[in-house]
Amino acid sequence: MPRLSLRALAAPANRGILLDLVVFALNLVLVRLLARDFAGLLRGASAGDAGAEWALAVFFLALFVLPAAGAVLKRWHFHHGRGARERTGEAAWGCLLNPVFYFVVSFTVLMTAGVLFAQRVFGEGFADRGEVFLPIMFGVLVLGIVQTFLVYRYLDPPREAPRGAFWRDGRSALLGDACIFLNMILFQVLWNVLLSGRFTRVADFEDFAGRLFFLWFASILVYFPPRIFYLADDAWRRTSWLTMLLATSPVVLHVFGFI
């Protein structure tokens, strides 16, 4: 396995590995603290706190905007000068991330955001009003399709270079990476919240092994959609799979009480 220096980690080809290491470091402490704050927002929204409901709506809306923005900002940079680079990862990507799976994740996130916004604008009974509920559901469906299209279009080479200088220089690439990194952190906050409840004690080794496999498998499934932008280049690299396992390990081991 090749050794990665700090300078090499900053290279675009290793951006996915850098993301994994950042998530691993944040998952040790910071993400769980953010998850506690997020759980507080959930409790506040359940109690009818308008500020908490708006904050949650913005949170879920960001999960729609960030990956779409990252895909648009980084698309040309991803393909520029890539003709001679190895494309083995794209075949692996095609098996791992079906557009239907990504759409389901996107639709779930947007549905939550739509419901939260609708509750604030139209009140708790908006679901009983067909003239309000149906357009919201249709809008969520359209937005989910648009986001999935933009994210998967990222892998199709653009026919020509973008016209604006901003889209061709490093600023747009860095901004796109920032959107991708932030989106991943938000997903990890959600994952920490979902796994923050109490679990029954492990009965035996078979129970432990089964839970460990299921949790790690589920963690990787949650981890794939926001990491899709880097998988096409590094899904074939053993180092990437090891760093993805490393990134998700704090959440998994926390469930078992090890950390």
C-alpha positions as a Markdown table, in Angstrom:
| # | Residue | x | y | z |
|---|---|---|---|---|
| 1 | Met | 0.0 | 0.0 | 0.0 |
| 2 | Pro | 1.5 | 3.4 | -1.0 |
| 3 | Arg | 2.3 | 5.8 | 1.8 |
| 4 | Leu | 0.5 | 9.1 | 1.7 |
| 5 | Ser | 2.3 | 12.3 | 2.8 |
| 6 | Leu | 0.5 | 15.4 | 3.9 |
| 7 | Arg | 1.3 | 17.0 | 0.6 |
| 8 | Ala | 0.0 | 14.1 | -1.3 |
| 9 | Leu | -3.3 | 14.2 | 0.6 |
| 10 | Ala | -3.9 | 17.7 | -0.7 |
| 11 | Ala | -3.8 | 16.4 | -4.3 |
| 12 | Pro | -7.1 | 16.2 | -6.1 |
| 13 | Ala | -6.7 | 12.5 | -6.7 |
| 14 | Asn | -6.6 | 11.9 | -2.9 |
| 15 | Arg | -9.4 | 14.2 | -2.0 |
| 16 | Gly | -11.7 | 11.3 | -1.1 |
| 17 | Ile | -9.1 | 9.9 | 1.3 |
| 18 | Leu | -8.7 | 13.3 | 2.9 |
| 19 | Leu | -12.5 | 13.5 | 3.3 |
| 20 | Asp | -12.4 | 10.1 | 5.1 |
| 21 | Leu | -9.7 | 11.2 | 7.5 |
| 22 | Val | -11.5 | 14.4 | 8.2 |
| 23 | Val | -14.7 | 12.6 | 9.0 |
| 24 | Phe | -12.9 | 10.1 | 11.1 |
| 25 | Ala | -11.4 | 12.9 | 13.2 |
| 26 | Leu | -14.7 | 14.7 | 13.5 |
| 27 | Asn | -16.6 | 11.5 | 14.3 |
| 28 | Leu | -14.4 | 10.9 | 17.4 |
| 29 | Val | -15.8 | 14.0 | 19.2 |
| 30 | Leu | -17.3 | 16.9 | 17.2 |
| 31 | Val | -20.0 | 15.1 | 15.2 |
| 32 | Arg | -21.5 | 13.5 | 18.3 |
| 33 | Leu | -21.6 | 17.0 | 20.0 |
| 34 | Leu | -23.3 | 18.4 | 16.9 |
| 35 | Ala | -25.7 | 15.4 | 17.0 |
| 36 | Arg | -26.7 | 16.3 | 20.5 |
| 37 | Asp | -27.5 | 19.8 | 19.4 |
| 38 | Phe | -29.4 | 18.4 | 16.5 |
| 39 | Ala | -31.4 | 16.2 | 18.8 |
| 40 | Gly | -32.2 | 19.3 | 20.8 |
| 41 | Leu | -33.6 | 20.9 | 17.7 |
| 42 | Leu | -35.7 | 17.9 | 17.1 |
| 43 | Arg | -37.1 | 18.1 | 20.6 |
| 44 | Gly | -37.7 | 21.8 | 20.2 |
| 45 | Ala | -39.5 | 21.3 | 16.8 |
| 46 | Ser | -41.7 | 18.6 | 18.4 |
| 47 | Ala | -42.6 | 21.1 | 21.1 |
| 48 | Gly | -43.7 | 23.6 | 18.5 |
| 49 | Asp | -40.6 | 25.9 | 18.7 |
| 50 | Ala | -40.7 | 27.9 | 15.4 |
| 51 | Gly | -37.0 | 28.7 | 15.5 |
| 52 | Ala | -36.1 | 25.0 | 15.8 |
| 53 | Glu | -38.5 | 24.1 | 13.0 |
| 54 | Trp | -36.9 | 26.7 | 10.7 |
| 55 | Ala | -33.4 | 25.5 | 11.6 |
| 56 | Leu | -34.3 | 21.9 | 10.8 |
| 57 | Ala | -35.8 | 22.9 | 7.5 |
| 58 | Val | -32.7 | 24.8 | 6.5 |
| 59 | Phe | -30.6 | 21.8 | 7.6 |
| 60 | Phe | -32.4 | 19.4 | 5.3 |
| 61 | Leu | -32.6 | 22.0 | 2.5 |
| 62 | Ala | -28.7 | 22.2 | 2.8 |
| 63 | Leu | -28.6 | 18.5 | 2.2 |
| 64 | Phe | -30.3 | 19.2 | -1.2 |
| 65 | Val | -28.3 | 22.2 | -2.2 |
| 66 | Leu | -24.8 | 21.2 | -1.2 |
| 67 | Pro | -24.4 | 18.0 | -3.3 |
| 68 | Ala | -26.0 | 19.7 | -6.3 |
| 69 | Ala | -23.7 | 22.7 | -6.0 |
| 70 | Gly | -20.6 | 20.5 | -5.5 |
| 71 | Ala | -21.5 | 18.5 | -8.7 |
| 72 | Val | -21.9 | 21.7 | -10.8 |
| 73 | Leu | -18.8 | 23.4 | -9.4 |
| 74 | Lys | -16.5 | 20.4 | -9.8 |
| 75 | Arg | -17.7 | 18.7 | -12.9 |
| 76 | Trp | -15.3 | 20.4 | -15.4 |
| 77 | His | -12.4 | 20.0 | -13.0 |
| 78 | Phe | -13.1 | 16.3 | -12.5 |
| 79 | His | -13.0 | 15.6 | -16.2 |
| 80 | His | -10.4 | 18.1 | -17.3 |
| 81 | Gly | -7.1 | 16.3 | -18.2 |
| 82 | Arg | -8.6 | 13.0 | -17.1 |
| 83 | Gly | -8.5 | 11.2 | -20.4 |
| 84 | Ala | -5.2 | 9.4 | -19.6 |
| 85 | Arg | -6.2 | 8.6 | -16.0 |
| 86 | Glu | -7.4 | 5.2 | -15.1 |
| 87 | Arg | -11.2 | 4.8 | -15.2 |
| 88 | Thr | -11.4 | 1.4 | -13.4 |
| 89 | Gly | -13.3 | 3.1 | -10.5 |
| 90 | Glu | -16.2 | 4.0 | -12.7 |
| 91 | Ala | -17.2 | 0.4 | -13.1 |
| 92 | Ala | -17.1 | -0.1 | -9.4 |
| 93 | Trp | -19.0 | 3.1 | -8.9 |
| 94 | Gly | -21.8 | 1.8 | -11.2 |
| 95 | Cys | -22.2 | -1.3 | -9.1 |
| 96 | Leu | -22.1 | 0.5 | -5.8 |
| 97 | Leu | -24.3 | 3.5 | -6.4 |
| 98 | Asn | -27.4 | 3.0 | -8.4 |
| 99 | Pro | -29.3 | 6.2 | -9.3 |
| 100 | Val | -32.5 | 4.8 | -7.8 |
| 101 | Phe | -30.8 | 4.3 | -4.4 |
| 102 | Tyr | -29.4 | 7.9 | -4.5 |
| 103 | Phe | -32.9 | 9.2 | -5.5 |
| 104 | Val | -34.5 | 7.4 | -2.5 |
| 105 | Val | -32.0 | 9.1 | -0.1 |
| 106 | Ser | -32.6 | 12.5 | -1.8 |
| 107 | Phe | -36.4 | 12.1 | -1.8 |
| 108 | Thr | -36.4 | 11.2 | 2.0 |
| 109 | Val | -34.2 | 14.2 | 2.9 |
| 110 | Leu | -36.3 | 16.6 | 0.7 |
| 111 | Met | -39.6 | 15.2 | 2.1 |
| 112 | Thr | -38.5 | 16.0 | 5.6 |
| 113 | Ala | -37.5 | 19.5 | 4.6 |
| 114 | Gly | -40.8 | 20.0 | 2.7 |
| 115 | Val | -42.9 | 18.9 | 5.7 |
| 116 | Leu | -41.0 | 21.2 | 8.1 |
| 117 | Phe | -41.4 | 24.2 | 5.8 |
| 118 | Ala | -45.1 | 23.4 | 5.1 |
| 119 | Gln | -45.8 | 23.1 | 8.9 |
| 120 | Arg | -44.4 | 26.6 | 9.4 |
| 121 | Val | -46.2 | 28.2 | 6.5 |
| 122 | Phe | -49.6 | 26.4 | 6.4 |
| 123 | Gly | -49.9 | 25.0 | 9.9 |
| 124 | Glu | -50.0 | 21.4 | 11.3 |
| 125 | Gly | -53.1 | 20.5 | 9.2 |
| 126 | Phe | -51.5 | 21.1 | 5.8 |
| 127 | Ala | -51.6 | 17.3 | 5.0 |
| 128 | Asp | -55.4 | 17.4 | 5.0 |
| 129 | Arg | -55.5 | 20.2 | 2.4 |
| 130 | Gly | -55.1 | 18.7 | -1.1 |
| 131 | Glu | -54.4 | 22.0 | -2.7 |
| 132 | Val | -51.3 | 22.4 | -0.5 |
| 133 | Phe | -50.2 | 18.8 | 0.1 |
| 134 | Leu | -50.2 | 17.6 | -3.5 |
| 135 | Pro | -48.1 | 20.5 | -4.9 |
| 136 | Ile | -45.6 | 20.1 | -2.1 |
| 137 | Met | -45.2 | 16.4 | -2.8 |
| 138 | Phe | -44.9 | 17.0 | -6.5 |
| 139 | Gly | -42.3 | 19.7 | -5.9 |
| 140 | Val | -40.3 | 17.3 | -3.6 |
| 141 | Leu | -40.4 | 14.7 | -6.3 |
| 142 | Val | -39.2 | 17.1 | -9.0 |
| 143 | Leu | -36.4 | 18.4 | -6.7 |
| 144 | Gly | -35.3 | 14.9 | -5.9 |
| 145 | Ile | -35.1 | 14.1 | -9.6 |
| 146 | Val | -33.2 | 17.3 | -10.3 |
| 147 | Gln | -30.6 | 16.6 | -7.6 |
| 148 | Thr | -30.1 | 13.0 | -8.7 |
| 149 | Phe | -29.7 | 14.2 | -12.3 |
| 150 | Leu | -27.1 | 16.9 | -11.4 |
| 151 | Val | -25.1 | 14.5 | -9.2 |
| 152 | Tyr | -25.0 | 11.7 | -11.8 |
| 153 | Arg | -24.4 | 14.2 | -14.6 |
| 154 | Tyr | -21.2 | 15.0 | -12.8 |
| 155 | Leu | -19.7 | 11.7 | -14.2 |
| 156 | Asp | -20.5 | 12.6 | -17.8 |
| 157 | Pro | -17.7 | 14.6 | -19.5 |
| 158 | Pro | -18.8 | 18.1 | -20.5 |
| 159 | Arg | -18.8 | 18.7 | -24.3 |
| 160 | Glu | -17.0 | 22.0 | -24.0 |
| 161 | Ala | -15.1 | 24.1 | -21.4 |
| 162 | Pro | -17.3 | 26.5 | -19.3 |
| 163 | Arg | -17.3 | 30.1 | -20.5 |
| 164 | Gly | -16.6 | 31.9 | -17.3 |
| 165 | Ala | -13.1 | 32.0 | -15.9 |
| 166 | Phe | -14.4 | 31.2 | -12.4 |
| 167 | Trp | -15.6 | 27.8 | -13.5 |
| 168 | Arg | -12.2 | 26.9 | -14.9 |
| 169 | Asp | -9.9 | 28.0 | -12.1 |
| 170 | Gly | -9.2 | 26.5 | -8.7 |
| 171 | Arg | -11.7 | 28.6 | -6.8 |
| 172 | Ser | -14.7 | 26.8 | -8.2 |
| 173 | Ala | -13.0 | 23.4 | -7.4 |
| 174 | Leu | -12.2 | 24.4 | -3.9 |
| 175 | Leu | -15.7 | 25.7 | -3.3 |
| 176 | Gly | -17.1 | 22.5 | -4.7 |
| 177 | Asp | -15.0 | 20.4 | -2.4 |
| 178 | Ala | -16.2 | 22.6 | 0.6 |
| 179 | Cys | -19.8 | 21.8 | -0.4 |
| 180 | Ile | -19.0 | 18.1 | -0.6 |
| 181 | Phe | -17.2 | 18.0 | 2.8 |
| 182 | Leu | -19.9 | 20.0 | 4.5 |
| 183 | Asn | -22.6 | 17.8 | 3.1 |
| 184 | Met | -20.8 | 14.7 | 4.4 |
| 185 | Ile | -20.5 | 16.2 | 7.8 |
| 186 | Leu | -24.3 | 16.9 | 7.9 |
| 187 | Phe | -25.0 | 13.3 | 6.8 |
| 188 | Gln | -22.7 | 12.1 | 9.7 |
| 189 | Val | -24.7 | 14.2 | 12.1 |
| 190 | Leu | -27.9 | 12.5 | 11.0 |
| 191 | Trp | -26.2 | 9.1 | 11.3 |
| 192 | Asn | -25.0 | 9.8 | 14.8 |
| 193 | Val | -28.5 | 10.9 | 15.8 |
| 194 | Leu | -30.1 | 7.8 | 14.4 |
| 195 | Leu | -27.6 | 5.6 | 16.4 |
| 196 | Ser | -27.7 | 7.6 | 19.6 |
| 197 | Gly | -30.4 | 5.5 | 21.3 |
| 198 | Arg | -29.8 | 2.7 | 23.7 |
| 199 | Phe | -29.0 | -0.8 | 22.5 |
| 200 | Thr | -29.5 | -4.1 | 24.3 |
| 201 | Arg | -26.4 | -5.8 | 25.6 |
| 202 | Val | -24.7 | -8.2 | 23.2 |
| 203 | Ala | -25.6 | -11.8 | 24.1 |
| 204 | Asp | -22.7 | -13.7 | 22.5 |
| 205 | Phe | -20.0 | -13.5 | 19.9 |
| 206 | Glu | -22.4 | -14.4 | 17.1 |
| 207 | Asp | -24.7 | -11.6 | 18.1 |
| 208 | Phe | -21.7 | -9.2 | 18.3 |
| 209 | Ala | -20.4 | -10.3 | 14.9 |
| 210 | Gly | -23.8 | -9.9 | 13.3 |
| 211 | Arg | -24.4 | -6.5 | 14.7 |
| 212 | Leu | -20.9 | -5.3 | 13.8 |
| 213 | Phe | -21.4 | -6.5 | 10.2 |
| 214 | Phe | -24.8 | -4.9 | 9.9 |
| 215 | Leu | -23.8 | -1.6 | 11.4 |
| 216 | Trp | -20.7 | -1.3 | 9.3 |
| 217 | Phe | -22.6 | -2.2 | 6.2 |
| 218 | Ala | -25.3 | 0.3 | 7.0 |
| 219 | Ser | -22.7 | 3.0 | 7.7 |
| 220 | Ile | -21.0 | 2.4 | 4.4 |
| 221 | Leu | -24.4 | 2.7 | 2.6 |
| 222 | Val | -25.0 | 6.0 | 4.4 |
| 223 | Tyr | -21.5 | 7.0 | 3.5 |
| 224 | Phe | -21.6 | 6.3 | -0.2 |
| 225 | Pro | -24.1 | 8.9 | -1.5 |
| 226 | Pro | -22.3 | 12.0 | -0.2 |
| 227 | Arg | -18.9 | 10.5 | -1.2 |
| 228 | Ile | -20.0 | 9.7 | -4.7 |
| 229 | Phe | -17.9 | 12.5 | -6.2 |
| 230 | Tyr | -14.7 | 10.8 | -5.3 |
| 231 | Leu | -15.6 | 7.2 | -5.7 |
| 232 | Ala | -15.4 | 7.3 | -9.5 |
| 233 | Asp | -11.7 | 7.9 | -9.1 |
| 234 | Asp | -10.7 | 5.9 | -6.1 |
| 235 | Ala | -13.3 | 3.0 | -5.7 |
| 236 | Trp | -10.7 | 0.6 | -7.1 |
| 237 | Arg | -8.0 | 1.6 | -4.5 |
| 238 | Arg | -7.6 | -0.5 | -1.4 |
| 239 | Thr | -6.5 | 2.6 | 0.5 |
| 240 | Ser | -9.8 | 4.3 | -0.1 |
| 241 | Trp | -11.8 | 1.3 | 1.2 |
| 242 | Leu | -9.6 | 1.2 | 4.3 |
| 243 | Thr | -10.1 | 4.9 | 5.0 |
| 244 | Met | -13.8 | 4.6 | 4.4 |
| 245 | Leu | -14.0 | 1.9 | 7.0 |
| 246 | Leu | -11.8 | 4.0 | 9.3 |
| 247 | Ala | -14.1 | 7.0 | 8.8 |
| 248 | Thr | -17.2 | 5.1 | 9.8 |
| 249 | Ser | -15.6 | 3.1 | 12.7 |
| 250 | Pro | -16.1 | 5.7 | 15.5 |
| 251 | Val | -19.9 | 5.6 | 15.1 |
| 252 | Val | -20.0 | 1.8 | 14.9 |
| 253 | Leu | -17.7 | 1.3 | 17.9 |
| 254 | His | -19.6 | 3.9 | 19.9 |
| 255 | Val | -22.7 | 1.8 | 19.5 |
| 256 | Phe | -20.9 | -1.1 | 21.2 |
| 257 | Gly | -19.5 | 1.2 | 23.9 |
| 258 | Phe | -15.9 | 0.9 | 23.0 |
| 259 | Ile | -15.4 | 4.7 | 22.5 |
